[in-house]
Amino acid sequence: MTNQTSSPNIGKGINGIPAEKFLTVATAAAALGVHTWALRRAIKNGAIPAYTPFNSRILVRLSEVVAAIDASKTGSAR
């Protein structure tokens, strides 16, 4: 029996390549500690990629949201 640790946000994937799961806007906002309206505004402005694969529910990938936040940081950390 092997002990594997994996992120709870990573799915099985294809051909052994892990696939990141999609999250609802509310779930992603809660995970990041931001308001849902702020995340929805960033999606509407095109700053964060969003997906609607099967219906009108907007889904995001947490890694893409974090990358967009990191890219938008200004100034230097002191």
PDB file with one MODEL, atoms N, CA, C and O in Angstrom:
MODEL        1
ATOM      1  N   MET A   1       0.846  -1.182   0.000  1.00  0.00           N
ATOM      2  CA  MET A   1       0.000   0.000   0.000  1.00  0.00           C
ATOM      3  C   MET A   1       0.888   1.240   0.000  1.00  0.00           C
ATOM      4  O   MET A   1       1.751   1.386   0.865  1.00  0.00           O
ATOM      5  N   THR A   2       0.683   2.121  -0.954  1.00  0.00           N
ATOM      6  CA  THR A   2       1.488   3.332  -1.040  1.00  0.00           C
ATOM      7  C   THR A   2       0.735   4.494  -0.439  1.00  0.00           C
ATOM      8  O   THR A   2      -0.493   4.563  -0.505  1.00  0.00           O
ATOM      9  N   ASN A   3       1.474   5.392   0.138  1.00  0.00           N
ATOM     10  CA  ASN A   3       0.883   6.569   0.747  1.00  0.00           C
ATOM     11  C   ASN A   3       1.092   7.744  -0.192  1.00  0.00           C
ATOM     12  O   ASN A   3       2.204   8.258  -0.313  1.00  0.00           O
ATOM     13  N   GLN A   4       0.036   8.166  -0.851  1.00  0.00           N
ATOM     14  CA  GLN A   4       0.131   9.269  -1.793  1.00  0.00           C
ATOM     15  C   GLN A   4      -0.554  10.485  -1.208  1.00  0.00           C
ATOM     16  O   GLN A   4      -1.662  10.399  -0.680  1.00  0.00           O
ATOM     17  N   THR A   5       0.116  11.613  -1.307  1.00  0.00           N
ATOM     18  CA  THR A   5      -0.503  12.867  -0.900  1.00  0.00           C
ATOM     19  C   THR A   5      -0.764  13.670  -2.153  1.00  0.00           C
ATOM     20  O   THR A   5       0.124  13.848  -2.987  1.00  0.00           O
ATOM     21  N   SER A   6      -1.963  14.146  -2.280  1.00  0.00           N
ATOM     22  CA  SER A   6      -2.304  14.955  -3.442  1.00  0.00           C
ATOM     23  C   SER A   6      -3.199  16.093  -3.012  1.00  0.00           C
ATOM     24  O   SER A   6      -3.859  16.034  -1.974  1.00  0.00           O
ATOM     25  N   SER A   7      -3.208  17.111  -3.815  1.00  0.00           N
ATOM     26  CA  SER A   7      -4.053  18.255  -3.551  1.00  0.00           C
ATOM     27  C   SER A   7      -5.514  17.852  -3.729  1.00  0.00           C
ATOM     28  O   SER A   7      -5.837  17.107  -4.655  1.00  0.00           O
ATOM     29  N   PRO A   8      -6.402  18.332  -2.859  1.00  0.00           N
ATOM     30  CA  PRO A   8      -7.816  17.983  -3.011  1.00  0.00           C
ATOM     31  C   PRO A   8      -8.450  18.619  -4.238  1.00  0.00           C
ATOM     32  O   PRO A   8      -9.577  18.279  -4.600  1.00  0.00           O
ATOM     33  N   ASN A   9      -7.740  19.537  -4.878  1.00  0.00           N
ATOM     34  CA  ASN A   9      -8.274  20.243  -6.033  1.00  0.00           C
ATOM     35  C   ASN A   9      -7.828  19.615  -7.355  1.00  0.00           C
ATOM     36  O   ASN A   9      -8.134  20.149  -8.421  1.00  0.00           O
ATOM     37  N   ILE A  10      -7.109  18.489  -7.300  1.00  0.00           N
ATOM     38  CA  ILE A  10      -6.599  17.853  -8.505  1.00  0.00           C
ATOM     39  C   ILE A  10      -7.388  16.581  -8.778  1.00  0.00           C
ATOM     40  O   ILE A  10      -7.557  15.744  -7.891  1.00  0.00           O
ATOM     41  N   GLY A  11      -7.871  16.439 -10.015  1.00  0.00           N
ATOM     42  CA  GLY A  11      -8.631  15.259 -10.408  1.00  0.00           C
ATOM     43  C   GLY A  11      -7.733  14.209 -11.038  1.00  0.00           C
ATOM     44  O   GLY A  11      -6.510  14.355 -11.041  1.00  0.00           O
ATOM     45  N   LYS A  12      -8.332  13.147 -11.573  1.00  0.00           N
ATOM     46  CA  LYS A  12      -7.564  12.050 -12.162  1.00  0.00           C
ATOM     47  C   LYS A  12      -6.844  12.465 -13.429  1.00  0.00           C
ATOM     48  O   LYS A  12      -5.665  12.147 -13.590  1.00  0.00           O
ATOM     49  N   GLY A  13      -7.499  13.149 -14.317  1.00  0.00           N
ATOM     50  CA  GLY A  13      -6.851  13.592 -15.536  1.00  0.00           C
ATOM     51  C   GLY A  13      -6.898  12.555 -16.644  1.00  0.00           C
ATOM     52  O   GLY A  13      -7.666  11.595 -16.590  1.00  0.00           O
ATOM     53  N   ILE A  14      -6.065  12.767 -17.646  1.00  0.00           N
ATOM     54  CA  ILE A  14      -6.015  11.906 -18.824  1.00  0.00           C
ATOM     55  C   ILE A  14      -4.593  11.390 -18.981  1.00  0.00           C
ATOM     56  O   ILE A  14      -3.635  12.157 -18.882  1.00  0.00           O
ATOM     57  N   ASN A  15      -4.458  10.104 -19.224  1.00  0.00           N
ATOM     58  CA  ASN A  15      -3.142   9.477 -19.427  1.00  0.00           C
ATOM     59  C   ASN A  15      -2.166   9.773 -18.293  1.00  0.00           C
ATOM     60  O   ASN A  15      -0.980   9.997 -18.532  1.00  0.00           O
ATOM     61  N   GLY A  16      -2.666   9.772 -17.064  1.00  0.00           N
ATOM     62  CA  GLY A  16      -1.803   9.985 -15.910  1.00  0.00           C
ATOM     63  C   GLY A  16      -1.448  11.426 -15.623  1.00  0.00           C
ATOM     64  O   GLY A  16      -0.760  11.706 -14.641  1.00  0.00           O
ATOM     65  N   ILE A  17      -1.902  12.350 -16.459  1.00  0.00           N
ATOM     66  CA  ILE A  17      -1.637  13.772 -16.236  1.00  0.00           C
ATOM     67  C   ILE A  17      -2.762  14.316 -15.364  1.00  0.00           C
ATOM     68  O   ILE A  17      -3.924  14.260 -15.764  1.00  0.00           O
ATOM     69  N   PRO A  18      -2.443  14.844 -14.176  1.00  0.00           N
ATOM     70  CA  PRO A  18      -3.501  15.318 -13.286  1.00  0.00           C
ATOM     71  C   PRO A  18      -4.248  16.510 -13.880  1.00  0.00           C
ATOM     72  O   PRO A  18      -3.651  17.382 -14.511  1.00  0.00           O
ATOM     73  N   ALA A  19      -5.545  16.530 -13.671  1.00  0.00           N
ATOM     74  CA  ALA A  19      -6.386  17.626 -14.152  1.00  0.00           C
ATOM     75  C   ALA A  19      -6.936  18.387 -12.955  1.00  0.00           C
ATOM     76  O   ALA A  19      -7.418  17.790 -11.992  1.00  0.00           O
ATOM     77  N   GLU A  20      -6.858  19.699 -13.025  1.00  0.00           N
ATOM     78  CA  GLU A  20      -7.375  20.518 -11.943  1.00  0.00           C
ATOM     79  C   GLU A  20      -8.894  20.605 -12.050  1.00  0.00           C
ATOM     80  O   GLU A  20      -9.439  20.764 -13.142  1.00  0.00           O
ATOM     81  N   LYS A  21      -9.560  20.501 -10.929  1.00  0.00           N
ATOM     82  CA  LYS A  21     -11.021  20.569 -10.916  1.00  0.00           C
ATOM     83  C   LYS A  21     -11.482  22.016 -11.065  1.00  0.00           C
ATOM     84  O   LYS A  21     -10.772  22.956 -10.706  1.00  0.00           O
ATOM     85  N   PHE A  22     -12.677  22.165 -11.598  1.00  0.00           N
ATOM     86  CA  PHE A  22     -13.303  23.473 -11.700  1.00  0.00           C
ATOM     87  C   PHE A  22     -14.053  23.765 -10.412  1.00  0.00           C
ATOM     88  O   PHE A  22     -14.615  22.861  -9.794  1.00  0.00           O
ATOM     89  N   LEU A  23     -14.061  25.024 -10.011  1.00  0.00           N
ATOM     90  CA  LEU A  23     -14.777  25.458  -8.819  1.00  0.00           C
ATOM     91  C   LEU A  23     -15.810  26.503  -9.207  1.00  0.00           C
ATOM     92  O   LEU A  23     -15.635  27.233 -10.182  1.00  0.00           O
ATOM     93  N   THR A  24     -16.887  26.569  -8.437  1.00  0.00           N
ATOM     94  CA  THR A  24     -17.842  27.651  -8.641  1.00  0.00           C
ATOM     95  C   THR A  24     -17.200  28.944  -8.154  1.00  0.00           C
ATOM     96  O   THR A  24     -16.216  28.921  -7.416  1.00  0.00           O
ATOM     97  N   VAL A  25     -17.756  30.050  -8.566  1.00  0.00           N
ATOM     98  CA  VAL A  25     -17.236  31.348  -8.150  1.00  0.00           C
ATOM     99  C   VAL A  25     -17.319  31.478  -6.630  1.00  0.00           C
ATOM    100  O   VAL A  25     -16.387  31.980  -6.001  1.00  0.00           O
ATOM    101  N   ALA A  26     -18.411  31.035  -6.043  1.00  0.00           N
ATOM    102  CA  ALA A  26     -18.582  31.129  -4.593  1.00  0.00           C
ATOM    103  C   ALA A  26     -17.546  30.293  -3.847  1.00  0.00           C
ATOM    104  O   ALA A  26     -16.998  30.740  -2.840  1.00  0.00           O
ATOM    105  N   THR A  27     -17.276  29.087  -4.333  1.00  0.00           N
ATOM    106  CA  THR A  27     -16.301  28.214  -3.682  1.00  0.00           C
ATOM    107  C   THR A  27     -14.895  28.790  -3.796  1.00  0.00           C
ATOM    108  O   THR A  27     -14.140  28.781  -2.823  1.00  0.00           O
ATOM    109  N   ALA A  28     -14.541  29.289  -4.972  1.00  0.00           N
ATOM    110  CA  ALA A  28     -13.216  29.883  -5.172  1.00  0.00           C
ATOM    111  C   ALA A  28     -13.052  31.140  -4.319  1.00  0.00           C
ATOM    112  O   ALA A  28     -11.995  31.358  -3.727  1.00  0.00           O
ATOM    113  N   ALA A  29     -14.091  31.960  -4.257  1.00  0.00           N
ATOM    114  CA  ALA A  29     -14.028  33.178  -3.452  1.00  0.00           C
ATOM    115  C   ALA A  29     -13.856  32.842  -1.972  1.00  0.00           C
ATOM    116  O   ALA A  29     -13.074  33.485  -1.271  1.00  0.00           O
ATOM    117  N   ALA A  30     -14.583  31.841  -1.503  1.00  0.00           N
ATOM    118  CA  ALA A  30     -14.462  31.427  -0.105  1.00  0.00           C
ATOM    119  C   ALA A  30     -13.062  30.888   0.189  1.00  0.00           C
ATOM    120  O   ALA A  30     -12.502  31.163   1.251  1.00  0.00           O
ATOM    121  N   ALA A  31     -12.501  30.128  -0.738  1.00  0.00           N
ATOM    122  CA  ALA A  31     -11.165  29.557  -0.545  1.00  0.00           C
ATOM    123  C   ALA A  31     -10.099  30.649  -0.476  1.00  0.00           C
ATOM    124  O   ALA A  31      -9.099  30.500   0.228  1.00  0.00           O
ATOM    125  N   LEU A  32     -10.309  31.735  -1.198  1.00  0.00           N
ATOM    126  CA  LEU A  32      -9.332  32.826  -1.235  1.00  0.00           C
ATOM    127  C   LEU A  32      -9.622  33.925  -0.222  1.00  0.00           C
ATOM    128  O   LEU A  32      -8.782  34.794   0.012  1.00  0.00           O
ATOM    129  N   GLY A  33     -10.805  33.888   0.379  1.00  0.00           N
ATOM    130  CA  GLY A  33     -11.171  34.904   1.353  1.00  0.00           C
ATOM    131  C   GLY A  33     -11.516  36.241   0.726  1.00  0.00           C
ATOM    132  O   GLY A  33     -11.265  37.293   1.314  1.00  0.00           O
ATOM    133  N   VAL A  34     -12.096  36.204  -0.477  1.00  0.00           N
ATOM    134  CA  VAL A  34     -12.529  37.427  -1.151  1.00  0.00           C
ATOM    135  C   VAL A  34     -14.038  37.363  -1.370  1.00  0.00           C
ATOM    136  O   VAL A  34     -14.648  36.299  -1.264  1.00  0.00           O
ATOM    137  N   HIS A  35     -14.622  38.502  -1.673  1.00  0.00           N
ATOM    138  CA  HIS A  35     -16.058  38.544  -1.938  1.00  0.00           C
ATOM    139  C   HIS A  35     -16.361  37.963  -3.317  1.00  0.00           C
ATOM    140  O   HIS A  35     -15.564  38.089  -4.246  1.00  0.00           O
ATOM    141  N   THR A  36     -17.521  37.327  -3.433  1.00  0.00           N
ATOM    142  CA  THR A  36     -17.907  36.756  -4.725  1.00  0.00           C
ATOM    143  C   THR A  36     -18.063  37.848  -5.774  1.00  0.00           C
ATOM    144  O   THR A  36     -17.739  37.635  -6.942  1.00  0.00           O
ATOM    145  N   TRP A  37     -18.558  39.019  -5.367  1.00  0.00           N
ATOM    146  CA  TRP A  37     -18.746  40.089  -6.345  1.00  0.00           C
ATOM    147  C   TRP A  37     -17.413  40.562  -6.905  1.00  0.00           C
ATOM    148  O   TRP A  37     -17.344  40.960  -8.068  1.00  0.00           O
ATOM    149  N   ALA A  38     -16.354  40.527  -6.103  1.00  0.00           N
ATOM    150  CA  ALA A  38     -15.038  40.947  -6.591  1.00  0.00           C
ATOM    151  C   ALA A  38     -14.516  39.963  -7.634  1.00  0.00           C
ATOM    152  O   ALA A  38     -13.941  40.361  -8.648  1.00  0.00           O
ATOM    153  N   LEU A  39     -14.721  38.684  -7.374  1.00  0.00           N
ATOM    154  CA  LEU A  39     -14.288  37.660  -8.320  1.00  0.00           C
ATOM    155  C   LEU A  39     -15.113  37.731  -9.601  1.00  0.00           C
ATOM    156  O   LEU A  39     -14.568  37.608 -10.698  1.00  0.00           O
ATOM    157  N   ARG A  40     -16.429  37.930  -9.466  1.00  0.00           N
ATOM    158  CA  ARG A  40     -17.288  38.051 -10.648  1.00  0.00           C
ATOM    159  C   ARG A  40     -16.921  39.282 -11.483  1.00  0.00           C
ATOM    160  O   ARG A  40     -16.968  39.231 -12.712  1.00  0.00           O
ATOM    161  N   ARG A  41     -16.561  40.374 -10.829  1.00  0.00           N
ATOM    162  CA  ARG A  41     -16.160  41.584 -11.549  1.00  0.00           C
ATOM    163  C   ARG A  41     -14.880  41.330 -12.344  1.00  0.00           C
ATOM    164  O   ARG A  41     -14.765  41.758 -13.492  1.00  0.00           O
ATOM    165  N   ALA A  42     -13.922  40.633 -11.735  1.00  0.00           N
ATOM    166  CA  ALA A  42     -12.666  40.324 -12.426  1.00  0.00           C
ATOM    167  C   ALA A  42     -12.914  39.405 -13.621  1.00  0.00           C
ATOM    168  O   ALA A  42     -12.251  39.533 -14.650  1.00  0.00           O
ATOM    169  N   ILE A  43     -13.859  38.489 -13.490  1.00  0.00           N
ATOM    170  CA  ILE A  43     -14.219  37.603 -14.604  1.00  0.00           C
ATOM    171  C   ILE A  43     -14.857  38.419 -15.727  1.00  0.00           C
ATOM    172  O   ILE A  43     -14.521  38.243 -16.898  1.00  0.00           O
ATOM    173  N   LYS A  44     -15.776  39.310 -15.362  1.00  0.00           N
ATOM    174  CA  LYS A  44     -16.463  40.130 -16.362  1.00  0.00           C
ATOM    175  C   LYS A  44     -15.485  41.041 -17.099  1.00  0.00           C
ATOM    176  O   LYS A  44     -15.648  41.285 -18.294  1.00  0.00           O
ATOM    177  N   ASN A  45     -14.466  41.548 -16.391  1.00  0.00           N
ATOM    178  CA  ASN A  45     -13.463  42.420 -17.009  1.00  0.00           C
ATOM    179  C   ASN A  45     -12.438  41.651 -17.826  1.00  0.00           C
ATOM    180  O   ASN A  45     -11.630  42.254 -18.533  1.00  0.00           O
ATOM    181  N   GLY A  46     -12.462  40.328 -17.740  1.00  0.00           N
ATOM    182  CA  GLY A  46     -11.531  39.510 -18.504  1.00  0.00           C
ATOM    183  C   GLY A  46     -10.202  39.257 -17.813  1.00  0.00           C
ATOM    184  O   GLY A  46      -9.289  38.694 -18.418  1.00  0.00           O
ATOM    185  N   ALA A  47     -10.078  39.666 -16.553  1.00  0.00           N
ATOM    186  CA  ALA A  47      -8.825  39.471 -15.821  1.00  0.00           C
ATOM    187  C   ALA A  47      -8.635  38.019 -15.387  1.00  0.00           C
ATOM    188  O   ALA A  47      -7.506  37.562 -15.203  1.00  0.00           O
ATOM    189  N   ILE A  48      -9.736  37.303 -15.227  1.00  0.00           N
ATOM    190  CA  ILE A  48      -9.692  35.902 -14.799  1.00  0.00           C
ATOM    191  C   ILE A  48     -10.474  35.074 -15.806  1.00  0.00           C
ATOM    192  O   ILE A  48     -11.623  35.399 -16.107  1.00  0.00           O
ATOM    193  N   PRO A  49      -9.875  34.007 -16.336  1.00  0.00           N
ATOM    194  CA  PRO A  49     -10.612  33.146 -17.268  1.00  0.00           C
ATOM    195  C   PRO A  49     -11.702  32.367 -16.549  1.00  0.00           C
ATOM    196  O   PRO A  49     -11.511  31.903 -15.425  1.00  0.00           O
ATOM    197  N   ALA A  50     -12.834  32.230 -17.200  1.00  0.00           N
ATOM    198  CA  ALA A  50     -13.960  31.496 -16.629  1.00  0.00           C
ATOM    199  C   ALA A  50     -14.546  30.575 -17.688  1.00  0.00           C
ATOM    200  O   ALA A  50     -14.374  30.795 -18.887  1.00  0.00           O
ATOM    201  N   TYR A  51     -15.230  29.557 -17.233  1.00  0.00           N
ATOM    202  CA  TYR A  51     -15.761  28.523 -18.122  1.00  0.00           C
ATOM    203  C   TYR A  51     -17.223  28.259 -17.789  1.00  0.00           C
ATOM    204  O   TYR A  51     -17.623  28.293 -16.625  1.00  0.00           O
ATOM    205  N   THR A  52     -18.013  27.995 -18.820  1.00  0.00           N
ATOM    206  CA  THR A  52     -19.403  27.566 -18.652  1.00  0.00           C
ATOM    207  C   THR A  52     -19.606  26.333 -19.523  1.00  0.00           C
ATOM    208  O   THR A  52     -20.236  26.421 -20.576  1.00  0.00           O
ATOM    209  N   PRO A  53     -19.079  25.176 -19.097  1.00  0.00           N
ATOM    210  CA  PRO A  53     -19.053  24.007 -19.970  1.00  0.00           C
ATOM    211  C   PRO A  53     -20.408  23.376 -20.275  1.00  0.00           C
ATOM    212  O   PRO A  53     -20.616  22.899 -21.391  1.00  0.00           O
ATOM    213  N   PHE A  54     -21.326  23.361 -19.330  1.00  0.00           N
ATOM    214  CA  PHE A  54     -22.565  22.623 -19.542  1.00  0.00           C
ATOM    215  C   PHE A  54     -23.822  23.458 -19.383  1.00  0.00           C
ATOM    216  O   PHE A  54     -24.880  23.092 -19.893  1.00  0.00           O
ATOM    217  N   ASN A  55     -23.716  24.563 -18.688  1.00  0.00           N
ATOM    218  CA  ASN A  55     -24.894  25.391 -18.439  1.00  0.00           C
ATOM    219  C   ASN A  55     -24.426  26.819 -18.205  1.00  0.00           C
ATOM    220  O   ASN A  55     -23.332  27.188 -18.632  1.00  0.00           O
ATOM    221  N   SER A  56     -25.223  27.611 -17.546  1.00  0.00           N
ATOM    222  CA  SER A  56     -24.851  29.004 -17.332  1.00  0.00           C
ATOM    223  C   SER A  56     -24.045  29.208 -16.052  1.00  0.00           C
ATOM    224  O   SER A  56     -23.688  30.341 -15.732  1.00  0.00           O
ATOM    225  N   ARG A  57     -23.750  28.136 -15.313  1.00  0.00           N
ATOM    226  CA  ARG A  57     -22.953  28.259 -14.091  1.00  0.00           C
ATOM    227  C   ARG A  57     -21.504  28.576 -14.460  1.00  0.00           C
ATOM    228  O   ARG A  57     -20.888  27.874 -15.262  1.00  0.00           O
ATOM    229  N   ILE A  58     -20.976  29.630 -13.869  1.00  0.00           N
ATOM    230  CA  ILE A  58     -19.607  30.053 -14.152  1.00  0.00           C
ATOM    231  C   ILE A  58     -18.649  29.269 -13.266  1.00  0.00           C
ATOM    232  O   ILE A  58     -18.824  29.200 -12.050  1.00  0.00           O
ATOM    233  N   LEU A  59     -17.633  28.679 -13.894  1.00  0.00           N
ATOM    234  CA  LEU A  59     -16.634  27.900 -13.179  1.00  0.00           C
ATOM    235  C   LEU A  59     -15.252  28.488 -13.425  1.00  0.00           C
ATOM    236  O   LEU A  59     -14.987  29.050 -14.488  1.00  0.00           O
ATOM    237  N   VAL A  60     -14.378  28.355 -12.440  1.00  0.00           N
ATOM    238  CA  VAL A  60     -13.007  28.844 -12.555  1.00  0.00           C
ATOM    239  C   VAL A  60     -12.049  27.784 -12.033  1.00  0.00           C
ATOM    240  O   VAL A  60     -12.447  26.852 -11.334  1.00  0.00           O
ATOM    241  N   ARG A  61     -10.785  27.947 -12.385  1.00  0.00           N
ATOM    242  CA  ARG A  61      -9.727  27.109 -11.820  1.00  0.00           C
ATOM    243  C   ARG A  61      -8.994  27.954 -10.788  1.00  0.00           C
ATOM    244  O   ARG A  61      -8.600  29.085 -11.072  1.00  0.00           O
ATOM    245  N   LEU A  62      -8.814  27.413  -9.607  1.00  0.00           N
ATOM    246  CA  LEU A  62      -8.197  28.164  -8.520  1.00  0.00           C
ATOM    247  C   LEU A  62      -6.793  28.642  -8.890  1.00  0.00           C
ATOM    248  O   LEU A  62      -6.406  29.755  -8.535  1.00  0.00           O
ATOM    249  N   SER A  63      -6.039  27.821  -9.590  1.00  0.00           N
ATOM    250  CA  SER A  63      -4.673  28.218  -9.970  1.00  0.00           C
ATOM    251  C   SER A  63      -4.689  29.428 -10.899  1.00  0.00           C
ATOM    252  O   SER A  63      -3.803  30.279 -10.818  1.00  0.00           O
ATOM    253  N   GLU A  64      -5.684  29.516 -11.781  1.00  0.00           N
ATOM    254  CA  GLU A  64      -5.775  30.660 -12.693  1.00  0.00           C
ATOM    255  C   GLU A  64      -6.186  31.925 -11.949  1.00  0.00           C
ATOM    256  O   GLU A  64      -5.733  33.019 -12.283  1.00  0.00           O
ATOM    257  N   VAL A  65      -7.042  31.776 -10.943  1.00  0.00           N
ATOM    258  CA  VAL A  65      -7.445  32.932 -10.140  1.00  0.00           C
ATOM    259  C   VAL A  65      -6.242  33.455  -9.357  1.00  0.00           C
ATOM    260  O   VAL A  65      -5.996  34.661  -9.319  1.00  0.00           O
ATOM    261  N   VAL A  66      -5.498  32.544  -8.734  1.00  0.00           N
ATOM    262  CA  VAL A  66      -4.315  32.941  -7.963  1.00  0.00           C
ATOM    263  C   VAL A  66      -3.273  33.581  -8.875  1.00  0.00           C
ATOM    264  O   VAL A  66      -2.649  34.572  -8.497  1.00  0.00           O
ATOM    265  N   ALA A  67      -3.078  33.029 -10.067  1.00  0.00           N
ATOM    266  CA  ALA A  67      -2.121  33.597 -11.021  1.00  0.00           C
ATOM    267  C   ALA A  67      -2.530  35.010 -11.432  1.00  0.00           C
ATOM    268  O   ALA A  67      -1.675  35.886 -11.562  1.00  0.00           O
ATOM    269  N   ALA A  68      -3.825  35.239 -11.636  1.00  0.00           N
ATOM    270  CA  ALA A  68      -4.306  36.571 -12.011  1.00  0.00           C
ATOM    271  C   ALA A  68      -4.096  37.561 -10.869  1.00  0.00           C
ATOM    272  O   ALA A  68      -3.738  38.715 -11.099  1.00  0.00           O
ATOM    273  N   ILE A  69      -4.318  37.107  -9.646  1.00  0.00           N
ATOM    274  CA  ILE A  69      -4.097  37.978  -8.486  1.00  0.00           C
ATOM    275  C   ILE A  69      -2.615  38.319  -8.367  1.00  0.00           C
ATOM    276  O   ILE A  69      -2.256  39.475  -8.146  1.00  0.00           O
ATOM    277  N   ASP A  70      -1.759  37.315  -8.514  1.00  0.00           N
ATOM    278  CA  ASP A  70      -0.313  37.552  -8.434  1.00  0.00           C
ATOM    279  C   ASP A  70       0.160  38.496  -9.536  1.00  0.00           C
ATOM    280  O   ASP A  70       1.021  39.344  -9.298  1.00  0.00           O
ATOM    281  N   ALA A  71      -0.392  38.356 -10.730  1.00  0.00           N
ATOM    282  CA  ALA A  71       0.006  39.200 -11.854  1.00  0.00           C
ATOM    283  C   ALA A  71      -0.452  40.644 -11.673  1.00  0.00           C
ATOM    284  O   ALA A  71       0.150  41.563 -12.228  1.00  0.00           O
ATOM    285  N   SER A  72      -1.509  40.844 -10.904  1.00  0.00           N
ATOM    286  CA  SER A  72      -2.041  42.193 -10.742  1.00  0.00           C
ATOM    287  C   SER A  72      -1.401  42.949  -9.584  1.00  0.00           C
ATOM    288  O   SER A  72      -1.689  44.129  -9.384  1.00  0.00           O
ATOM    289  N   LYS A  73      -0.544  42.291  -8.825  1.00  0.00           N
ATOM    290  CA  LYS A  73       0.105  42.963  -7.697  1.00  0.00           C
ATOM    291  C   LYS A  73       1.025  44.060  -8.213  1.00  0.00           C
ATOM    292  O   LYS A  73       1.753  43.879  -9.189  1.00  0.00           O
ATOM    293  N   THR A  74       0.975  45.208  -7.530  1.00  0.00           N
ATOM    294  CA  THR A  74       1.828  46.331  -7.909  1.00  0.00           C
ATOM    295  C   THR A  74       2.706  46.708  -6.731  1.00  0.00           C
ATOM    296  O   THR A  74       2.409  46.364  -5.587  1.00  0.00           O
ATOM    297  N   GLY A  75       3.773  47.406  -7.013  1.00  0.00           N
ATOM    298  CA  GLY A  75       4.674  47.829  -5.945  1.00  0.00           C
ATOM    299  C   GLY A  75       5.627  46.725  -5.557  1.00  0.00           C
ATOM    300  O   GLY A  75       5.618  45.643  -6.143  1.00  0.00           O
ATOM    301  N   SER A  76       6.440  47.005  -4.574  1.00  0.00           N
ATOM    302  CA  SER A  76       7.400  46.004  -4.119  1.00  0.00           C
ATOM    303  C   SER A  76       7.149  45.683  -2.657  1.00  0.00           C
ATOM    304  O   SER A  76       6.719  46.534  -1.879  1.00  0.00           O
ATOM    305  N   ALA A  77       7.423  44.456  -2.307  1.00  0.00           N
ATOM    306  CA  ALA A  77       7.261  44.030  -0.919  1.00  0.00           C
ATOM    307  C   ALA A  77       8.487  44.478  -0.130  1.00  0.00           C
ATOM    308  O   ALA A  77       9.619  44.243  -0.551  1.00  0.00           O
ATOM    309  N   ARG A  78       8.267  45.108   0.986  1.00  0.00           N
ATOM    310  CA  ARG A  78       9.390  45.562   1.820  1.00  0.00           C
ATOM    311  C   ARG A  78       9.341  44.900   3.145  1.00  0.00           C
ATOM    312  O   ARG A  78      10.200  45.150   3.992  1.00  0.00           O
TER     313      ARG A  78
ENDMDL
END
